[in-house]
Amino acid sequence: MVSKITSRKKGRNGFSLIELLIAITILVILGSVVGMNLIDQPQRARHGSARVQLETFKTALHLYISDNGIPPTQRQGLLALVEKPTIEPIPANYPPNGYLDSRTLPKDPWGNDYVYIIPGRNGELFEVICYGADGEEGGDGYNADLTTSK
């Protein structure tokens, strides 16, 4: 029995410095890969949120047209979706709560105003534009313009 106990003590206890360094290196590499993926998530979420909001505007504008025969004018703008316009032509069939769930006109996820153009640039009846992360026309990636135009 004594011989078994002494043989264990002669064996290796713990990890060597090389093994610890390899384990730490692997953890750092994995952490940086995961970290780089997480850094991109807020911009990706804002981009997706802007797309959803543009579709909401598009649906609300189609409902406005269905009720009133024409879209809001350029002067009435998107504000006509949350409060009844006081600028001619005043819609005859405006719902009491407007066309959006909000009582205020939402801004894009980067805090900028959406742009409303009538008629749209590609011949559509209207177009709503979000200028992306940089808030300026044009751009690539998350700075690219998003639009209701297809």
Helices and strands as residue ranges (DSSP letters): H 2-10, H 17-39, H 41-68, G 78-81, E 115-117, E 127-130, G 141-143, E 146-147
